[in-house]
Amino acid sequence: MSALPGNTYHHIQISGNARVLLGNAVGQVTESTLAARADYVGQYANSSLRPVANYVPRPRLHQKIKEQLHDQKNNDGRDYTRVLVVYGLGGAGKSQLVLQYIQEYRRDYMAVFWIEAGSKETIERDYVQIYQLLYGRQADIGQAIVKVEEAVPAVKRWFQGREGRWLVVLDSADTIDNNQHRSYIDLKYFMPDALGVHVIITSRSSTAKEITQLEAVEVAEMEALEATELFKRSAKIKEAGQKILEEISVIVKELGYLALAITLAGLYISVTPRLQSDIGRYLPEYRQRRRVLLQRRPKQHMHRYEESVLSTWETSYEAITLDNPAAARLLIIREG
């Protein structure tokens, strides 16, 4: 696995003995000759483990995750490995839903490991970095490089025989259907199997639910009231009379009640003065943009996003790029 220049990891001390590992993989990863750490308590992630600021809770879906993970133990009192799949269209809000679960129940887990499973490069990077973290070694120039084939089994073994609950999230595991494709990821190879380990998989693929016997959580359209609230937060609408609420209701319905489409529409309105004063002008502009977009978008790309997400994304991204390039860059960091 090649290193990425110019990036570093840092350990940040937080409450108790917890540590957070942030950053991008860098340098050579060394084979550890030390015993595995027995005291690791904290969280690993390559980005923030908090929902976005304008996140709107989705209690029905949240409850389904809680009931199947947090609230469950077997009849013998033992907490066996539990694997839960959260699936749905890109932009539906899968990752944000899981982040909300983590925010609420993180204290009930000894540690949380958020692994970016969207590509071989990111999932391998994260496992090597977790290996370093759990086995107490940092990258040292000149040391032997640990292969992914060594790091993954070592991380999985680390969970064996440990007390308490541990949460592993495999986020954006989308390339899991065609094992002949060069981007295919064999999730079972990366999944820990030990007492007390809970695994959450987020994926656009509906076949992901076949990985586990637990009932998969489908993240589809939002409830109407949830969608309205998300739009208001994204558009920075603090007070809304009946007329504005009716206009918002029409907008979110046309956007298919999809979280990303609603968020982007709201962001677009929040940086567009002519729409801030009259949000009723948004839909005609959106409809025009959609027609132009669909005339030139290849149909083979439409499986990834609903039409409403595609057209809302383009309209919003162009406007926000002109107003705030830094904010526009943030829009492409997390899709689901």
C-alpha positions in Angstrom: 0.0 0.0 0.0 1.7 3.3 -1.1 2.0 6.2 1.3 0.4 9.6 0.8 2.9 12.4 1.2 2.3 15.4 3.4 -0.2 13.9 5.8 0.1 12.7 9.4 -1.8 11.0 12.1 -2.0 12.5 15.5 -3.2 11.0 18.8 -5.5 13.5 20.6 -6.1 12.9 24.3 -9.8 13.2 25.3 -11.8 12.3 28.4 -10.6 9.2 30.3 -8.2 7.0 28.5 -9.8 7.5 25.1 -7.8 8.5 22.1 -8.9 9.6 18.7 -6.8 8.9 15.6 -7.4 11.4 12.8 -5.7 12.0 9.4 -4.6 10.2 6.3 -2.3 7.2 6.1 1.3 8.2 5.7 4.8 6.8 5.8 5.8 3.2 6.2 3.7 0.9 8.5 5.9 -1.2 10.7 5.6 -4.7 12.0 4.9 -4.6 15.7 6.9 -6.8 18.0 4.9 -5.7 21.0 2.0 -7.4 22.5 -1.5 -6.1 21.6 -2.8 -3.3 23.7 -5.3 -4.6 26.3 -6.5 -1.2 27.4 -7.5 0.6 24.2 -10.6 2.7 24.8 -11.6 5.4 22.3 -12.5 5.7 18.7 -10.8 5.5 15.3 -12.0 7.5 12.3 -10.6 9.3 9.4 -13.1 12.1 9.8 -15.4 13.5 12.5 -17.8 11.0 14.1 -20.6 13.6 14.6 -23.6 14.1 12.4 -23.8 17.2 10.3 -25.0 20.3 12.2 -28.4 20.4 10.4 -29.1 16.7 11.0 -32.7 15.9 11.7 -33.3 12.8 13.8 -35.2 9.9 12.2 -36.6 8.1 15.2 -38.3 5.1 13.4 -35.0 4.1 11.7 -32.9 4.9 14.8 -35.1 2.7 16.9 -34.6 -0.2 14.5 -30.9 0.0 14.9 -31.1 0.4 18.6 -33.4 -2.6 19.0 -31.2 -5.0 17.0 -27.8 -3.9 18.4 -27.9 -2.0 21.6 -30.8 -3.7 23.3 -30.0 -7.3 22.3 -28.3 -10.2 24.1 -28.7 -13.9 23.6 -30.7 -16.1 26.0 -27.5 -17.3 27.7 -26.6 -13.7 28.5 -23.7 -13.6 26.0 -23.3 -10.8 23.5 -22.4 -12.6 20.2 -21.2 -10.9 17.1 -24.1 -8.9 15.6 -24.0 -7.6 12.0 -26.5 -5.0 10.9 -26.9 -3.7 7.3 -28.1 -0.2 6.7 -28.8 0.2 3.0 -30.4 2.7 0.6 -29.9 5.1 -2.2 -26.8 7.4 -2.2 -27.9 10.6 -0.5 -30.6 9.0 1.6 -28.7 9.6 4.9 -27.3 6.2 5.8 -24.0 7.4 7.3 -25.7 10.3 9.2 -28.1 7.8 10.7 -25.3 5.6 12.0 -23.3 8.6 13.2 -26.4 9.6 15.3 -26.5 6.1 16.8 -22.8 6.4 17.7 -23.3 9.8 19.2 -26.0 8.5 21.5 -24.6 5.2 22.5 -20.8 5.6 22.2 -20.4 5.3 26.0 -21.9 1.8 25.9 -19.0 0.6 23.6 -15.4 0.2 24.7 -14.3 1.6 21.4 -15.7 2.6 18.0 -13.8 1.9 14.7 -15.2 3.8 11.6 -13.7 2.2 8.5 -14.2 3.7 5.1 -15.1 0.7 2.9 -15.8 2.6 -0.3 -12.6 1.3 -2.0 -9.9 -1.2 -1.5 -7.4 1.6 -0.8 -9.4 3.2 2.0 -10.5 0.0 3.7 -6.9 -1.4 3.6 -5.5 2.0 4.8 -7.8 2.0 7.8 -7.1 -1.6 8.8 -3.4 -1.0 8.7 -3.8 2.2 10.8 -6.0 0.3 13.3 -3.3 -2.4 13.5 -0.8 0.3 14.4 -3.1 1.7 17.0 -4.0 -1.6 18.7 -0.5 -3.0 18.7 1.2 0.2 20.0 3.5 1.1 17.1 3.8 4.1 14.9 5.3 4.3 11.5 9.1 4.3 11.6 11.2 4.8 8.5 13.4 1.9 7.8 11.2 -0.7 9.5 9.6 -3.6 7.6 6.3 -2.8 6.1 3.2 -4.6 7.4 1.2 -6.1 4.6 -2.6 -5.8 4.6 -2.7 -9.6 4.6 -1.0 -9.5 8.0 -2.8 -6.4 9.5 -6.4 -7.6 8.8 -6.2 -11.0 10.6 -4.2 -9.4 13.5 -6.9 -6.7 14.0 -9.6 -9.4 13.9 -7.7 -11.5 16.4 -7.3 -8.6 18.8 -11.1 -8.7 19.6 -11.0 -12.3 20.6 -11.6 -12.8 24.4 -12.1 -9.2 25.3 -14.7 -7.9 27.6 -17.3 -5.4 26.8 -18.9 -4.2 23.5 -17.0 -3.0 20.5 -18.5 -1.3 17.4 -17.0 -1.5 13.9 -18.6 0.5 11.1 -17.9 -0.4 7.4 -19.1 2.7 5.7 -20.0 3.0 2.0 -19.5 -0.7 1.2 -20.9 -0.4 -2.3 -18.7 -2.5 -4.5 -19.7 -5.9 -3.0 -21.9 -7.4 -5.8 -19.6 -8.5 -8.6 -16.6 -10.5 -7.4 -15.2 -10.4 -10.9 -14.9 -6.6 -10.9 -11.5 -5.1 -10.0 -13.0 -2.9 -7.4 -14.8 -5.7 -5.6 -14.4 -5.9 -1.8 -15.0 -9.2 0.1 -16.5 -7.8 3.2 -16.5 -11.1 5.1 -12.7 -11.0 4.9 -12.7 -7.7 6.9 -15.4 -8.4 9.4 -14.4 -9.3 12.9 -16.1 -12.3 14.5 -15.8 -12.2 18.2 -18.1 -12.0 21.3 -19.2 -8.4 22.0 -18.4 -7.1 18.5 -21.2 -5.2 16.7 -20.7 -4.5 13.0 -22.7 -1.9 11.0 -22.4 -2.0 7.2 -23.7 1.0 5.2 -24.2 0.3 1.5 -26.1 1.3 -1.6 -26.4 -2.3 -2.5 -29.6 -4.1 -1.5 -27.8 -7.4 -1.7 -25.8 -6.4 1.4 -28.7 -7.5 3.6 -27.9 -11.1 2.6 -24.7 -10.9 4.7 -26.6 -11.1 8.0 -29.7 -12.7 9.5 -30.7 -9.5 11.3 -33.4 -7.4 9.6 -31.7 -4.8 7.4 -32.5 -1.2 7.9 -33.6 0.5 4.7 -33.0 4.2 4.5 -35.3 5.6 1.9 -37.3 8.8 1.7 -37.7 10.9 4.9 -41.0 11.4 6.6 -42.7 14.6 5.4 -42.2 16.5 8.7 -38.6 15.3 8.9 -38.0 16.5 5.4 -39.6 19.9 6.1 -37.4 20.4 9.2 -34.2 19.4 7.3 -35.1 21.9 4.6 -35.7 24.7 7.1 -32.4 24.0 8.8 -30.4 23.8 5.6 -31.9 26.9 4.1 -31.5 28.8 7.5 -35.2 29.6 7.7 -35.8 30.4 11.3 -39.4 31.4 11.1 -41.9 30.0 8.6 -45.5 31.1 8.1 -48.1 28.9 6.6 -47.4 30.0 3.1 -43.7 29.3 3.3 -44.4 25.9 4.9 -46.7 25.0 2.0 -44.0 26.0 -0.5 -41.5 23.9 1.4 -43.9 21.0 1.4 -44.1 21.1 -2.4 -40.3 21.4 -2.7 -39.4 18.4 -0.5 -42.1 16.3 -2.2 -40.7 17.0 -5.6 -37.2 16.2 -4.3 -38.4 12.7 -3.3 -38.0 13.3 0.4 -34.3 12.4 -0.1 -32.0 13.8 2.6 -29.1 14.9 0.4 -31.3 16.5 -2.3 -33.2 18.4 0.4 -29.9 19.5 2.1 -28.4 20.7 -1.1 -31.6 22.6 -2.1 -31.6 24.3 1.3 -27.9 25.2 1.0 -28.5 26.6 -2.5 -31.3 28.8 -1.2 -29.3 29.9 1.8 -26.6 31.4 -0.4 -28.9 32.8 -3.1 -30.5 36.1 -2.1 -33.2 36.1 -4.7 -34.5 32.8 -3.3 -34.1 33.7 0.3 -36.8 36.3 -0.2 -39.0 34.1 -2.3 -38.4 30.3 -2.1 -41.3 29.8 -4.5 -38.9 30.7 -7.3 -36.8 27.6 -6.5 -38.8 24.9 -8.1 -39.1 26.5 -11.6 -35.3 26.9 -11.6 -34.9 23.3 -10.3 -37.2 21.9 -13.0 -35.3 23.8 -15.8 -32.0 22.5 -14.5 -33.3 19.0 -14.2 -34.4 19.0 -17.9 -31.0 20.2 -19.0 -29.2 17.7 -16.7 -31.2 14.7 -17.9 -30.5 15.6 -21.5 -26.8 15.1 -21.1 -26.4 12.6 -18.2 -25.8 9.0 -19.4 -28.5 6.7 -18.2 -25.9 4.2 -16.8 -25.1 6.7 -14.0 -28.7 7.1 -12.8 -28.5 3.9 -10.7 -26.4 5.8 -8.1 -28.7 8.7 -7.4 -32.3 9.5 -8.0 -32.8 12.3 -10.6 -33.7 14.8 -7.9 -30.4 14.3 -6.2 -28.4 14.7 -9.4 -30.1 17.9 -10.5 -30.2 19.4 -7.1 -26.5 18.6 -6.6 -25.5 20.4 -9.9 -27.6 23.5 -9.2 -26.5 23.8 -5.6 -22.8 23.0 -6.2 -22.4 25.6 -8.9 -23.9 28.4 -6.8 -22.1 27.5 -3.6 -18.8 27.2 -5.5 -19.1 30.8 -6.6 -20.1 32.0 -3.1 -17.9 29.9 -0.9 -15.4 27.5 -2.6 -14.4 26.0 0.7 -17.9 25.1 1.6 -18.4 23.6 -1.9 -15.5 21.3 -1.4 -17.1 20.0 1.8 -20.2 18.9 -0.2 -18.3 16.1 -2.0 -16.7 14.6 1.2 -19.7 12.6 2.3 -22.5 11.5 0.0 -24.6 9.1 2.1 
